[in-house]
Amino acid sequence: MSENKAPHVAKFVYDFTEGNKDLKDLLGGKGANLAEMTNLGLPVPPGFTITTEACKGYLENGEEPAALRDEVSAHLDALEARMGKKLGQADDPLLVSVRSGAKFSMPGMMDTVLNIGLSDKSVQGLAKQAGDERFAWDSYRRLIQMFGKTVLGVEGDLFEEALEKAKDAKKVKVDTDLEAADLKKLVTAFKKIVKKEAGRDFPQDPREQMDLAVKAVFESWNGDRAKLYRRQERIPHDLGTAVNICSMVFGNLGPDSGTGVAFTRDPASGHQGVYGDYLQNAQGEDVVAGIRNTVPLAELERIDKKSYDQLMQIMETLENHYKDLCDIEFTIERGQLWMLQTRVGKRTAGAAFRIATQLVDQGLIDETEALQRVTGAQLAQLMFPRFDEQAKVEQVGRGIAASPGAAVGKAVFDSYTAVKWSRSGEKVILVRRETNPDDLDGMIAAEGILTSRGGKTSHAAVVARGMGKTCVCGAEELEVDTKRRRMTVPGGHVVEEGDVISIDGSTGKVYLGEVPVVPSPVVEYFEGRMHPGADDADELVEAVHRMMAFADRKRRLRVRANADNAEDALRARRFGAQGIGLCRTEHMFLGERREMVEKLILADTGEEREAALTELLPLQKKDFVELFEAMDGLPVTVRLLDPPLHEFLPDITELSVRVALAESRQEPHENDLRLLQAVHRLHEQNPMLGLRGVRLGLVIPGLFAMQVRAIAEAAAERKNAKGDPRAEIMIPLVGTVQELEIVREEADRVIAEVQAATGTELKLAIGTMIELPRAALTAGQIAEAAEFFSFGTNDLTQTVWGFSRDDVEASFFTAYLEKGIFGVSPFETIDKDGVGSLVKLAAEAGRRTRPDLKLGVCGEHGGDPESVHFFHEVGLDYVSCSPFRIPVARLEAGRAATQSTGSDHR
């Protein structure tokens, strides 16, 4: 007899008392943290959260899940009972906010509607209950404005224009100077706009308002700006958003009310103190929108000491509970403090490093967790240059240092122009009075963002910090005129669109013209010119030094450099390289030596070929002696010649013209004619897949033997000078084990000859690059002849995808990124599903054949943070990258070794 089990019924709505901070997947970040604060006993207005599962169901089916309406009704009934009032009732109405809340913070990218429940009737009851008619009508006009734009799709500028007209008619500059009668007229004007533009009246039924707002929040998940932001921040598209329905508290009830945003530490610098913005007689959106300039949070102590002291205590509680910088939104309603949101705050790169080390020192987190609080991308930002303080500059303004960095570009005054000019190769600074979510395209395209309004918590500041963009906000003395595309600075000078300006996100200073830059102190530290612990050491350098030490102690992956000469090798060593993973010998044949290679390739006889090789040998040997000296005691992997053949041949068009002109003038041209015939003979339609790599070594007798001899003789010379050369010879573009066996046999013979001639024992490992799909698929066979594999992921990506990198990135990658086909270029971050699968397969097959097979990667993926984690997971021994990316790879290798699923500070 079978047991009957009741089917599982999904729960789509959670009261704030039911959740916790660990339910972000289900309740979104905002809902999970509202629940957590409720559990901590903090003053959170009552409310409930509709889950991300409900959103995903709505987006998949085009309608809400069947059970959702009844669940919302039950929770609304409970909320009304608790508050002692009904949603939108005529006398003393309950009002609610409807706010988005995805798992990962997406500031301003999705929709929010405040004051749900107000209508022509209930506005009267709100006025009576509050004893403040102006407040009630101000709240109503805000609802119609937000609802009209967010839910009904009315152009937001239409409401702004009507508001500006109302202020002009009253001869006032800020909306708080409008009186109740003015706001009543504004409500009428707003309702007319809704009727005309949306083709319907503003809904008077409060439940209809709430239901439509919930659907609008669901739909905003797939809005253009939200999708663009997710692509930019690499947030998955299938998460959906939760919806938080919260009883309203009002910061626009007069001078004893207000709203603000606070940080437990400075998100720009990481310093401890009182940081944030406060705005009296305002609702929360006024602060983040930047439409009115705020006062510093410290001013709240003077304005309302009781609320200030309570807020400071709550901030300490939250930071100790979350063990991190917290970003807090709060409202004060007639002296009563309410917490509306907390989250782990976005921060600048410098702040991230400082805060991580501070929290270790405070005993709140350990070194392992500290490594999860910083990223390689943040470290890369810290290595960018900064403005030269000694340069002669013309400062024209100063705002709030919202997101550090030194940005120079042409001033543009709208997002469309920023994107257009950026795509044409121009560097631009996006200048706005304040930004809004519709400016995201331009913010991504710009070098930096400058606004004349807003503070550290405005939309521009929060989004810029998240993206690592330089940003200066609230530069009040700058008069920005977006319609005339100009900015007037103190003294009357006008900056027209296209004029170059410079902004310093570390100081808030704005300059005319291009300010020269100097190296970052972090780069000076890696170069050995700044020493942690010294009296003049930069505080940031100390933090970076400690985090790098943590990473180096934890990591398993070794980090090598891609370097082709002694100068790059020495720099790489200063940056912490543990050897050279790729020395491209073709880079040694540029300039004067190009003609020697040309002679070799075009040689008709053995004598000509031998002469060319004899001429090249001592030059190659000298290169390797210098390289082995610079990297003494560390491995140096030398890749034998791997150029597409056309790189060493004369241009066929230029040569044809030269021959034709010589013939027409009856001038001697036998050598050019012979050269042209040879170039025609060797011409290839697709040189990247032609005679190059191991194929070149097999077709041109003696070429690889000469290079192996130069490596062996250089190693012997260095060893005889009491050095410790550790050369490794890498055969490029191998597709079958037979190719490697033939080259290896010749290399072993040459090495034996050099050992006999010098009386020096040499241990030169011989391996290959895995850069063709066939090589990856037959790696088990190839490992029989190879002592190491180095994955050439640049070429492997080209051959797996069928892309020519030189062509596709400029032609259609932008479209692929915009359409979401790529989240990121596969040349930037390894394609785990395709290219990555071949790397994993080849690594496993190679080690089955040769358990001690050394595995590395030498494409630029070796310095990409996300790719480094993948290479750690599949068991490679080292990554190799350009010298300036070595610190990034070291840090990410440490993070990969300590990665925990519980940490996510996106």
N, C-alpha and C positions, 0 to 999 in steps of 0.2 A: 504494500500500500504506500503510495507516494505521499510525501508531506507537502501540503500546499503552503507556499510562501508568498507573502504579499510582495508585489513588485516594488522595486526601489523608486521612490518619488523624489525628484530633484528639489532641493530647497533653493529658491531664487531670492529670498529676502532675509536679511539678518539685521536685528536690532544692534545698535552700537554696544549694548551690554553683552552681546553674544560672541563677538569676534576677538581677534588679537593681531599683533603686528606680524605674525608668521603666516597670516592668511592672505598675503598680497596677490597671489595668483587668482584667488576667488573674489576678494573684496577690493582689489586694487590698493595702491599705496595709501591713498587718502582715507578710504574706509577702514583699512586695517589699522592705521595709526589713530584714527578717531576712536576706534574700539579700544585700542591700547591705552589711550589717555583716559577714557572712561573707566577702564579697569584700575588705573592708577589713582582714581578719585579726583582727577582734575576737573575744573568747571567746563564741561563740554555741553553745548545745547543738545537736548535729546533729538534722536533721529534714527534713521535706518538706511541700510545699503542694499541696493539691487545688484546682484552679482555679475561678474564678467560672463558667466555661463548664459545668463538671460540675454546679454548683449550679443553673444555669438549666435544664439538661437534666432534672435531677431534678424541679424545680418544674413544668416544662411537662408531663412525662410521668408523674409520680407514681412514678418509679423511677429508679435510678441508670443512667447510660449503660453499655452492655454492657461496654465495655472498662475501666471504672473499677476494678472489683475486682482484675483481674489487674495493672493498673498499681500500685495500692496495695500489693498483695502483693509485687511486685518491689522497690518502694522500701522496704517494711518489711524484706524479707530483707536488703537492702543496709545498712539502719540497724542491724539485729541483728548483722550481720557486723562492722560498724565498732565497735559497742559491746562485742562479745564476749559477748553475752547475748541470750536470747530474751524476747519479750514475755510477761510473766506467768509465766515458768518458776518452778518450785517453789523452787529455790535461786538466790539472787541475781537476781531478776527485772528485766527491762527494763520500766520504766514510761514512759508518754507522756502528754502533755497534748493535748487536742483543743480548739482555740480558733478562734473565728470571726475574720474579718478582711476587711471590705468595703473598697472603694476609698476611701471617705471614713470617717473615724473616727466611730463611733457608740457612745460609751462606755457600757458596761453594757446596751446595748439587745438584744444577741444573746448566744448561749450559749457557755459554756466549761465543760469538765470536766477536772479534774486527776487525776493518779494512776491513769489507766487501766492495767489489767493486774494490779491487786491482787485477791486472792481469799482464801478461807479458807486455802488452801495457801500461796500466794506471800507472804502477810503474814508467815508464819513465816520464810521465806527472807530477806525484806527486813530483819526484825529481826536475824537472825543476821549478815547481810552488813554492816549498819550498826553492829552492836554496841549497838543502842538499841531496846529493845522498845517503849518509850513512843512513840517517833517512828513506828514501823511501824503501830501501832494508831491513832495520830492521823491518819496518812495514809489509812488504810483507812476510818475513819469519815467523813473529808472526801469520799472518793470516793463512798461510798454516799449521803451527803447531797446532793452536787452532781448525781450521776447520777439519784437519785430525783426531785429537783425538775426538773432540766433535761430528762432523757430520758423519764422515766416519768410526768411530770406530777403528782407527789405535792406536796401543799401544803407549801411551805417552812416555814411556822410550826410544823408538827408536829415537824420535826426540831429547830427552835429550842427548842420547849417541852421536848423530851426532854433537850436539852443543858442547859437551865436547871435541870431536875430533878436532873441528875447533879451540877451545881455546888452546888446547894442541899444535896444529900445529903452532899457532901464538905465543905460549909461553906466554899466558896471563891468568889471573884468572877470570876476569869478562867479561860479554858479551859486555859491553860498550867499551871495548878496541879493539873489532873487527872492522875493517874498511870496507868500501863499497865493495871492491873486495872480502873480506872474506865472507861477507853476501850474495853476489851474488852466490858464490859457495855453500853456505849453502842452499839457495833457491833451487838450482838445486838438491842438495842432498835430501832435504825435498820432492820435487816433485817425485823423484825416490822412496822414501819410500811410498808415497801415492799410486803410480802406482802399486808397488809390493804388498802392504798389502791390499789395497782397491779394486784392480783390475780395476781401472779406473784412468783417468788423473784428476788432480786437475782442477775443473771447471773454465773456463775463462769468462763465462757469469756472469756479476755481479748480475743480477736478479735471476739467478739460485742459486748463492751463498746465496742470502738473503732468498729465499723461502726454500731452504734445511735447512738453519740455524734455521728458524722459526719452521719447523717441528721437528728439533732436540731438540729445547727447549720444545716444547709440549711433546715430548716423554720422556724427562728427568724427567718429573713429576712422571712417573712410574718407574724410574730407581731404582735399588736396594738401593743405598745409600740414595736417597730421601725418599723412603718408610721407611727405617730404622730410619732415622732422625725424620720423622713424628710420628712413633710409640713411639720413645724416648720422644719427646716433646708433644705427645698427640694432634697432629694437624690432623684434619679430612682429610681423603683421597679423598674426593669428591670435593674439592675446585677448583682444576686446577690452572694453572699458567698463568699470563698475559705475553706478550712479548713486550719489549720496543725497538723500533727502533729509534736510536738517531744519529744525525749527529756527526761524529767523531771530537774530538779536541785532540791535540797531546801533550803529555808530554815528548816525546822522540825526541824533535827537538833541543836538545843541552842543555848547562848549564843554559840558561835562561828559561828552561821549566822543568816540573816535575809533579809528581803526589803524592797525599797524602790522608791520612785518619785522621780526626780530631774528637775529642769529646768535647762537651761543658763543661763537667766535667770528672774527672778521672773515668773511668768505673770500676776500681778495688777498689778504696777507696771512691769515691763520692766527693772528695775534689774539690773545684773550682780552676781553673787555666788553663794553656795551655797544652793540652794533645793530643798526636797523633804522627804520623810518616810521614816523607817526604822523597821522593827519587827523586833526580835530574835525568833528562834525562831518564825517564822511563814511561811506561804505567801502568795503574791502577792495572792490574793483578800481576805485579811484587811486589807490596806492600803486598797484601793479601796473595800471595803465599809464602812469606817469603824467596824467593830465593836469595835476596840481602838484606843485613842489612841496615836499614834505619837510618836517623838521626832524633833526636827529633824535633817535630813540632816547638819548640821555635827557632831552628836554621834558620827557614825560615825568621825570622825577619832580620837576617844578610844577607841571600842570596838574598832576594827580599822583601824589606820593604814595598813597595807599595802593593804588593799582600797580604802580611802578615796582614797589617792594614785593608785591605778590608775584608779579611777572618774573622778576629776577630769581625768586625762589623756585618757580615752576621751570624756568630755563635750566637752572642747576639740576633739578630733578630729572628733566628729560635728557640732558647731556650724560649724566651718570647712568641713566637707564639704557639709553641707546649706545652709549660709549662712543659717541661721535658728535661732530658738529651738527646741530639741529637747526632747521629753518622753520620758523613758527609764524602762523598768522593768528591774530587776535583782534577782538573787538571789545571796546568798553562801552557799555550801555548805562548811562547815568551813574557812573562810578562802579559798576559791576563788571569785573573782568571775565571774558569768555574766551576759551581756546577753540579756534576753528580748524586748525590744521597743524600738524608737525610732520616733518620728513627729514631724512638725512640730507643735509643741504648740499647743493652744488657748490663747487669751490674752484678757485683757480689752481693751476698746477703748483705754484709756489706754496699756496696755502695747504694743499694736499700733503706735501712733504713735511711742512712744519707741524701740521696737526698730528700726523701719524707719529712723529717722534715725541711730541708733547704727551700724547696719550700713553705711549710706552713709559715715559718718565713718571706719569701720574699713576701707573699701575693699572690702568683701565683695560689695556690690551697688551698682548705679547708681540714679539717680533714677527711671528708667523702671520698674525692678523694684520700687523702694520703693513706688511708687504701687499696685502689685498686692498689696502686703502690708497695705494698709488699705482700709476700705470706707466708703461713705456711711452705712451703718447704724451702724457704730462711731462715726462722727463725731456722728451724731444722739444716741447714748447719752451722749456727752461733753457735750452741750448741756443735759442734764436738770439740774434744780436739785440742790443738796446741802444737808445739814443746816446750820443756823445755829450756829456754834460759840459765839456769845455768848448763846444762849437758855438759860433755866433748865431743866435737864433732870434726870431721875431715872435715872441709870445703874444697871442691875441685873445686868449681866454683860458679859463680854468673851470673844470667841472669836477664831478665826483669820479675818482679812480675806480671804475667798476670792474674792469677785467684787464690785467696787465699785458704789456707788450709794447713794441714800437711799431706803429703802422704809418706808412706813407702812401699816398695815392691821390688821384684826382677826385675832387668833391663831386658827388652825384646826389640828387635829391629825391629819387624814387627807386624802387626795387627793380623795375623793368630796365632802367638805364644801367643800374649796377650790373645786372646779369649780362646785358647786351655788350657793354664795354669790356667786362671781364672776359667774356668769350672771345673778344678780339685781341686779347693779350694785355689790356690795360689794367693797372692796379688802381683800385678805387676805394674811397672812404664814403660810406653811406651816411648822409647827413639828414636828420629828421628832427621835427619838434619832439616827437616821441614815436617809438615804433609800436606796431601792433602785430598780431600773428600773421597778417597778410604780407608782412615785410620779410618773411623768412627766406624767400629766394634771394633777395638782395643781401641779406645778412650773411648768407652762406658764401655768396660771390665776392663780398667786400673783404678788403684787408683789415678793416676796422669799422666801428660804428660810433658816431658822434650824435648826441641828442642835446637839445637845449632844455628839456624838461626831464623829470624823473630822478630817482635815486638808485641806491645799490640794490633795491628790490624791485625796480621797474622791469617791465618786459624785456627791454633791451639788455639790461644788466644780467638778468638771470639766464637768458638764452645765450648771450655772448660767453658767459663763464662756462656754460655747459659745452659750448663748441670750441672753447679755447681761443676765441676771437678777442682782439684788443677792443676795449670799449670805454668811452668817456661819456657820462650822463650828466644831465642837469647843469650844463654850461649856460647859465641864465643870461650872461651878458651878450651872448650870441643871438642875433635875431634871424631865425631861419624862416625863409619865405619859399615854401615848396612850389607854389604856383608860378612864381617868377624865376625859380631855380637859382636862388642866390642866398647868400648869408652875409649879413652886415655885422662887422665886428666893432668893438669899441674904437672910437676915433673916426668912425664913418667909412672905413675901408670896406669895400664890397668884394666878397669871394664869389665869383661866378662859377657855374657848372663847368668843370674841366680844369679849374685852377688846382694846383697841387697844395695839399695841406698835410701836416703831420700831427698825429695824436699819440700821447703817452698814457697808456692805461695804468701805469704804475703811479703816476703823479697827478693825472687829470689835466695836464697841460695841453693846450692846443697851439700849434705854430703855423705860420704861413710858410709855404715852400717846403723843400725837402731837407730834413735834418739828418746829418750823417749819423751812422750807427757805429757802435764798438762791440767787441765780443762780449758775450754773456759771461758773468763771473763763474757760472757752472762750467762753461767750456774752459775757462782759465784754470779752474780746479782740475779738470781732466787732463789738461796740458801740463799740469805741474807748476803753474805760475801763481796759484793761490793755495795756501795750506791750511786745512782745518785745524783749529786750535790756536792759530796765530792771532795776535791782537787785532789785526785789521781784517780778519776773515769775515766774510759775509755770513750772516745768520742762515741764509738759505743754503749756502755751501755746506755748512755744518750738517744740516738736515739731509741733504743729498748724500753726503759722505756716509752718514750712518745707515741710510737705506741701502746704499750700494754694498756696504759691508754686510748687512743682513742678507741681501740677495746672494752675494758671493759665498757666504757660509752655507746657504740652503740649496743652491742649485746643483743639479747633476750635469746638465748640458755644459760643455765647454764652448767658448766663444772665440772664433778666429776672425781674421780680416781678409777682405778682398783687397790685395795690394800688389802693385806691379813694379815698384821701385823702392829703394831704401828710405826715401823721404816719407812715403806713405806708410811704410812698415814701421818706422820709428814712431810716427804719430799714433798708429794703431796700437803699438805697444804701450804708449803713454795712456791711451784710453782703456787699457786693460785687456788687449787681445792676447790670446794664449797660443798664437801661431798665425800662420797664413793658410787660409783654406782654399784660396784661389789666386794664383799669380798667372795673369793672362799674358803669355809670351808674345802674342801678336801686337800688344801695345809697345813692345820693345823694338818693333820694326817700322815705326813711323818716322817721318822726317827724312834725314839723309839715308837711313838704312832701307827705305822703301825701294830705292833703285836697285839695291843689292838683291832683294827678294824678287823684284821684277826680273832681274837677270836670271835668277835661279829658275823661276817658273817658265821663262821663255827659252831656256837653254835648249839648243838643238843637239848638242853632242855631250858625251860623258865628260870630256875635258872642260867644257864651258860650265857644266853643272858643278864639277869638282872645284873649279876655281871660285865660283860663287860661294860654295859652302866653306871653303878655306878662308875666304874673306870674312864670313859671318861668325865663324867659331870663336875667335878671341873676343869679339864684341859681346857675344852671348855669355861667355865665361865671366867677363868683367861684371856684367849685370848680376849674375848669380852670386859672385863673391861678395858684392856689396849687400845683396839681399840676405845672404846667410849670416853675414856679420851683424846686420841690424836685428835679425831674429835669432841670434845665437842661443842655442839651448831649447828652442821651440820649433815645432814642425812647420815646414814650408812646402805646401803642395803646389807644384809647378805643372800647369797645363801646357802640353805641347801645342804647337801652332794650330789655331782653329779660326782662321778668318774665312768668311765667304771669299772666294777667289777674286771677285771683281774689286775688292777693296785694295788689291795690290796691282791692278792692271790699269793702264791709261783709259780714260773715258773714250768709248768707241766713237761717239759723235765728234768730239773735239779732234781726235786723231784722224777721222775721215775727212774733216774740213781741212786739216793741215796738209794731208796728202793731196787733196784736190787742188788746193791753192798752189802747192809746189809744182804739180803737173801743169797747171795753167800758165805758170810763170817759167816753166821749163828749168826749174831749180833742182839740184840733187835731192833725192828723197828716198834712197834705197833703204836706209835704216828704218825710217818711218813706215815705209811700205811693208817691210818684213815684219815690223811690230804689229801693223794693222792686220796682216794675214793671221798672225798668231792670236791676236785678240779675238778675231772672228772665229777662229778654231776653238777657242776656249770659252766663248760667250755662252752664258746660261740664262734661260728665261726666269728661273727662280733660284738665285745663288744661295739663299739660305738653306735650301734643300739639295744643294749640288755638291761640287767638288770641294769639300772642306773637311776639317777634323781628321779623323783617322784615314779617311779616303785620300786626302792630300798626302799624308805620310806614306801611304802604300803606293801611290802613283808616281811620286817624285822620289826616286831612290836617293837615300842618304840624308834626307831632310830631318827626319826624326832622330836618326843616328847622330847627326851633328848636334842636335839639341841635348840628347841624352849625354853625349860626350862632354858638352859644356857644363852640364849640371854636375856630372861625376867629377870632372877636373876641378871645378870650383869647390865642391865639397871636400875633395882631397886636400886642396890648398888650405882651406879653412881649418881642416882637422890637423894638418901639419903645423899650423900656427897656434896650436893648443885651443882651438875653438871647438864648438860642439854643434856642427851642422846636422840638421835632421830633415833632409830633403825627401820628398815624396814625388814620384812622377805619375802624372795623370794623363791618360789617353782619352781624347775627346770624341764624342759622337759615335761611340761604338754601338752597333746594332746587333752584332752576332759575336759569339765567343771566338770564332775563327779569326776575325780581324784582330782581336786583342792578343791571341796566341802568336800571330805572326810578328806583330810589333814587339811583343814581350820577348820573343826569342832574340830579335835583333838587339833590344835594349840590354838584355842580360849579357850578350856577347860584348857589347861596347863597355859595359861596367866592368866586366872581367879584364878587358884590355887596360882600362885606366888603373885598376887595382894593381895589375902586374907592372905597369909603367911607373907608378908612384910609390909602390910598396906600402900602400895604405888600404886597410880593410874598410870597405864601405857597405853600409846597410841602407839601401835605397828601396823603399817600398814602391811597388808598382800597382796602380789601380786604374779605375776608369770613372768617367762621368756617366751617370744614368740620366739621359736627356731625351731619349726616344722611347715611345711606347713599347717597341719590340724589345728594347734592352730591359725595360721593367718587367715585361712578361716572361723573359728568358733569363732573369737575374740568377736563378739557381745554376744555370750552365755557365754564365759569365763569371760567377764567383769562383769557379775552378781555376781561373787564370788571374783573378784580381785579389789583391790584399786589402783593398778598400774600395768603397763606392762613395762618390760625392754626387748628390742629386743636383743636376743643373735645372732648377725648376723654372727658369725663364724660358729656355728652349722646350722643356717638357710641356709647359703650359701652351706654347705655340703649337706644338705638334699634336697634343691631345685635342685642343679646341679647333685646330685648323686656322689659327689666327696668324697674320703677319703683324707683329707688335707695332712696327714702324708705321703701318697703315691704319689699323683698326681703331687705335686709341683716338686718333684725330677724326676718323670718319663716322663711326656709329656708336662708340662706347657711351657718349653722352646720352643718346637716345635710349640705349639699353638700361642705363642707370635710372633715367627718368621714368621709364616704363616698369621698373622694378624687376627686369629680367636678371640684372645683377644687383646685389646689395652693395657690392664693392667690386672694383676691377679685379679680375683673377690674376692680373700681373702685380697687384698690390698686396692682396691677401690670398693665400693658397686656396684653390678650389678643392675642398676636402673630399667632396663626393666623387670627383673625377680624377684630377691630378693626384690628390691626396691618397685615393684608393690605390693608385699605381705605386706610389712611394711606399705605402704600407705593405703591399704585396711583394715588392722587390726586396724590401728590407727583411721580411720574414723568409723569403725564398733564399736570399743570399746567405743568411745566417744558418739556414738548415744545411747548406753545402759547406760553409766555412764559419763555424761558431765564433771565431775571433775576428770576423770581418768588421773593420772599422767603418762606421757610417756617418756621413755628414751631408750638409746641404750648402751650396755656394751661390745660389741665386739670390737676388735682393730680398726674397721672402725670408732669408735668414735674419733680417733685421726688422721684420714686421711683427708687432706684438702678438697678434692673434695667431700668426703662423708659427711663432716660436713655441706656443703652447701645444700646437699640433705635433711639431717635431719632437717635443718632449714625450708626448703620449705614445708615439709610435716607436720610441726607443732609439732615436739617433744619438750619436755620441757628441756631435758638435754642430753648431751653426756658424756660417761665415757670412760677413756682410761688410759694407763700406766702413771705413774707420769711424766716421761720425755717428754711425748707428750702433757701434759696439756697446756703449753704456746702456742703450735701450734694450739690446738683446740680453745683456747681463742681468738687468733688472727683471725682464720678463721671464728669463730662465729660472730665476729665484722664485718668482710668483708662480710659475708653472709647477715647481716642485712642492709648493705649499698650498696649492689651490684647494679651497674648500667650498663645497656647494652652498654653504650657508652665507657666504660673503658675496654681496653684489652691490657695489657702490657706483652704479652706472650714472 
